[in-house]
Amino acid sequence: MPKTYDVLVIGGGATGGGTALDLALRGLRVALVERADLTDGTSGRYHGLLHSGGRYAVRDPESARECIEENRLLRKIVPHGIEDTSGLFIQTPDDDPAYAEKWVVACRECGIETEEISPAQALKQEPVLNPKLLRAFRVPDAACDSFDILTALGAAIQQHGGTVHTYHEVVGLGLAGGKVTGATLRNRRTGEEQFVGATLVVNAAGAWAGQIAALAGCQLTVRPSKGTMVAMAYRFVNTIINRLHKPGDGDILVPVGTVAVIGTTSVNVADPNDTSVQPWEVQLMLDEGEKMVPGFSQVRALRAWAGVRPLYEEGAGTEGREAKRTFAVLDHAARDGVGGLVTVVGGKFTTYRLMAERAADAVCAQFGVTVPCVTKSFVLPDVRIPLNPPKPHRLGHRLEDLEEGRAKDQLICECEIVTRKELEEAVAAHADVAAPWILDDLRRDLRLGMGPCQGGFCGVRAAAILHESAGLDAAQATAALADFAQRRWKGQRPLLWGQGLRQALLDEQIYRGILGLDRLLLAE
Ligand SMILES: Cc1cc2nc3c(=O)[nH]c(=O)nc-3n(C[C@H](O)[C@H](O)[C@H](O)COP(=O)(O)OP(=O)(O)OC[C@H]3O[C@@H](n4cnc5c(N)ncnc54)[C@H](O)[C@@H]3O)c2cc1C
């Protein structure tokens, strides 16, 4: 790793990835550092909704305007990461009927197009919806794949002269003469520490931004708000469904790939690493799901997980759902008397590009760089299935490629349609194949193991390929398989009943009964 950069960006989520790219495109020498894989933070543990802004129009119009503007832009610059599902806001008998009129007016004022359709039309479009629904409005929501978008950002950063260092944790900031001079990075695999100099450091560590600021002696109160989501083993709807009421828990259903994700809760937590899922949260998601789709809770729940919102309002004490979803760019020289450090925090995944633009503007001003931002029109590369011209993601692409003979290959993951060639290419592109978490990284690259079997069938095949084609010895491949099984198990554990329990027992039988995975690990 080189020893100095113009800018070191901390945090491999959407905000950090977007900021590093923006700066690289303006000609600065940039490094992005992330303590785990890209999207390991909130950007990979979110709900997957490209907001139209409708959710925020009444209470937080500034965020709503940011969302709709960025929604329109992201569809153009990263179409392969977005499925144009559109969205519906539905008023059920449980929702306050007075809210609808306020909401329509607020959406109009924020520039969000809404179209009222009759309950019959809504039910024709989505037949599983609550037949008692009273009103329905179309909005330009979409489903958004953060793994694909961060992969694209990472590739673009490197194509434009920047570097990306995953699995490097910032454990200290260098300070000299009242100015940040770089960061000490700890390699998560080897434990080695190295100081990397930078003229300026950008803190884009999301819910952890307060911890990074503290390393420079700055006080920054980020309020971590945990949200739990549950993926159901069935897509239910092809449109994003929002309840037409004041934002609350479990009131959005997002079709993501072959599944549907209901979310979320909103729980203030002391530690941003707290992504524990509580039984009451799962039950609440299932109960609220019933209000949108009767029979919802009878379908198999596949996986539960949580992410932590990086809520920030300078000087305000608001928390949870009351806190605004806008963002802040803070120059710590002006704010705290500490030079060489800029923090960008808050916002939404949907608004990452705008946050990055504002942060990069602040950085460029300090360098005297006058190159304008180009990310409004810079199309991000699709490293997986490049299409010319780029097209929006469509469910069915992968199956069509397979059935129509364009992807003649062995299937490694049947649920998510991952072929052997794709897996081998992703392995070849990986910087550290022998890392024990390699299969989880490949999951983010390819969606390996994210479908109904939760890695039960594909995990062992992928581990065998690591051994056969990537040179991992038996002990390394076994360790990778055990790590993957453990991580997949974590999300299934809160949901063990009915069909989910049957699948978990089958997976356990494959790994412990047939393959003797725990005995193999003990033998090493
Ligand atoms: C439950 C939930 C649902 C959501 N749903 C949506 C949605 O549907 N649509 C939407 O637009 N937004 C949604 N959001 C909001 C959105 O996900 C976040 O605002 C956004 O992803 C934050 O991105 P970020 O890059 O700022 O932070 P992160 O993605 O968290 O990135 C920060 C990174 O910093 C890294 N880091 C921390 N400490 C260090 C260190 N010491 N050294 C190196 N790296 C470090 C972390 O590992 C992390 O990867 C949701 C949020 C939650 C919690």
The ligand as an SDF file (V2000), in Angstrom:
LIG
                    3D

 53 58  0  0  0  0  0  0  0  0999 V2000
  -33.0240   -0.8870    8.8050 C   0  0  0  0  0  0  0  0  0  0  0  0
  -32.6450    0.1410    7.7900 C   0  0  0  0  0  0  0  0  0  0  0  0
  -33.3180    0.2170    6.5820 C   0  0  0  0  0  0  0  0  0  0  0  0
  -32.9560    1.1840    5.6510 C   0  0  0  0  0  0  0  0  0  0  0  0
  -33.6110    1.2170    4.4580 N   0  0  0  0  0  0  0  0  0  0  0  0
  -33.2580    2.1190    3.5340 C   0  0  0  0  0  0  0  0  0  0  0  0
  -33.8740    2.0930    2.2700 C   0  0  0  0  0  0  0  0  0  0  0  0
  -34.7110    1.2400    1.9740 O   0  0  0  0  0  0  0  0  0  0  0  0
  -33.5080    3.0450    1.3640 N   0  0  0  0  0  0  0  0  0  0  0  0
  -32.5630    3.9860    1.6530 C   0  0  0  0  0  0  0  0  0  0  0  0
  -32.3050    4.8150    0.7930 O   0  0  0  0  0  0  0  0  0  0  0  0
  -31.9370    4.0130    2.8480 N   0  0  0  0  0  0  0  0  0  0  0  0
  -32.2530    3.0900    3.7920 C   0  0  0  0  0  0  0  0  0  0  0  0
  -31.6300    3.0890    4.9980 N   0  0  0  0  0  0  0  0  0  0  0  0
  -30.6060    4.0910    5.2740 C   0  0  0  0  0  0  0  0  0  0  0  0
  -29.2890    3.7110    4.5800 C   0  0  0  0  0  0  0  0  0  0  0  0
  -29.1070    2.3200    4.5870 O   0  0  0  0  0  0  0  0  0  0  0  0
  -28.0970    4.3710    5.2410 C   0  0  0  0  0  0  0  0  0  0  0  0
  -28.3650    5.7260    5.4360 O   0  0  0  0  0  0  0  0  0  0  0  0
  -26.8460    4.2390    4.3670 C   0  0  0  0  0  0  0  0  0  0  0  0
  -26.6690    2.9120    3.9200 O   0  0  0  0  0  0  0  0  0  0  0  0
  -25.6350    4.6880    5.1510 C   0  0  0  0  0  0  0  0  0  0  0  0
  -24.5120    4.5470    4.3150 O   0  0  0  0  0  0  0  0  0  0  0  0
  -23.1070    5.0040    4.8420 P   0  0  0  0  0  0  0  0  0  0  0  0
  -22.1340    4.7140    3.7560 O   0  0  0  0  0  0  0  0  0  0  0  0
  -23.1750    6.3930    5.3400 O   0  0  0  0  0  0  0  0  0  0  0  0
  -22.8250    4.0630    6.1030 O   0  0  0  0  0  0  0  0  0  0  0  0
  -22.3800    2.5310    6.1030 P   0  0  0  0  0  0  0  0  0  0  0  0
  -22.9510    1.7980    4.9580 O   0  0  0  0  0  0  0  0  0  0  0  0
  -22.6480    1.9970    7.4680 O   0  0  0  0  0  0  0  0  0  0  0  0
  -20.8230    2.6340    5.8580 O   0  0  0  0  0  0  0  0  0  0  0  0
  -19.9320    3.0000    6.8950 C   0  0  0  0  0  0  0  0  0  0  0  0
  -18.7900    2.0030    6.8580 C   0  0  0  0  0  0  0  0  0  0  0  0
  -17.7550    2.4230    7.7390 O   0  0  0  0  0  0  0  0  0  0  0  0
  -17.0780    1.2550    8.1610 C   0  0  0  0  0  0  0  0  0  0  0  0
  -16.2850    1.5470    9.3390 N   0  0  0  0  0  0  0  0  0  0  0  0
  -16.7150    1.8170   10.5860 C   0  0  0  0  0  0  0  0  0  0  0  0
  -15.6800    1.9920   11.4070 N   0  0  0  0  0  0  0  0  0  0  0  0
  -14.5540    1.8400   10.6600 C   0  0  0  0  0  0  0  0  0  0  0  0
  -13.1660    1.8750   10.9590 C   0  0  0  0  0  0  0  0  0  0  0  0
  -12.7180    2.1180   12.1990 N   0  0  0  0  0  0  0  0  0  0  0  0
  -12.2850    1.6450    9.9610 N   0  0  0  0  0  0  0  0  0  0  0  0
  -12.7140    1.3940    8.6890 C   0  0  0  0  0  0  0  0  0  0  0  0
  -14.0220    1.3240    8.3640 N   0  0  0  0  0  0  0  0  0  0  0  0
  -14.9320    1.5560    9.3440 C   0  0  0  0  0  0  0  0  0  0  0  0
  -18.2250    0.2940    8.4440 C   0  0  0  0  0  0  0  0  0  0  0  0
  -17.7940   -1.0640    8.4480 O   0  0  0  0  0  0  0  0  0  0  0  0
  -19.1910    0.6060    7.3140 C   0  0  0  0  0  0  0  0  0  0  0  0
  -19.0690   -0.3010    6.2290 O   0  0  0  0  0  0  0  0  0  0  0  0
  -31.9390    2.1110    5.9380 C   0  0  0  0  0  0  0  0  0  0  0  0
  -31.2390    2.0140    7.1400 C   0  0  0  0  0  0  0  0  0  0  0  0
  -31.5790    1.0280    8.0570 C   0  0  0  0  0  0  0  0  0  0  0  0
  -30.8230    0.8980    9.3220 C   0  0  0  0  0  0  0  0  0  0  0  0
  1  2  1  0
  2  3  1  0
  2 52  2  0
  3  4  2  0
  4  5  1  0
  4 50  1  0
  5  6  2  0
  6  7  1  0
  6 13  1  0
  7  8  2  0
  7  9  1  0
  9 10  1  0
 10 11  2  0
 10 12  1  0
 12 13  2  0
 13 14  1  0
 14 15  1  0
 14 50  1  0
 15 16  1  0
 16 17  1  0
 16 18  1  0
 18 19  1  0
 18 20  1  0
 20 21  1  0
 20 22  1  0
 22 23  1  0
 23 24  1  0
 24 25  2  0
 24 26  1  0
 24 27  1  0
 27 28  1  0
 28 29  2  0
 28 30  1  0
 28 31  1  0
 31 32  1  0
 32 33  1  0
 33 34  1  0
 33 48  1  0
 34 35  1  0
 35 36  1  0
 35 46  1  0
 36 37  1  0
 36 45  1  0
 37 38  2  0
 38 39  1  0
 39 40  1  0
 39 45  2  0
 40 41  1  0
 40 42  2  0
 42 43  1  0
 43 44  2  0
 44 45  1  0
 46 47  1  0
 46 48  1  0
 48 49  1  0
 50 51  2  0
 51 52  1  0
 52 53  1  0
M  END
$$$$
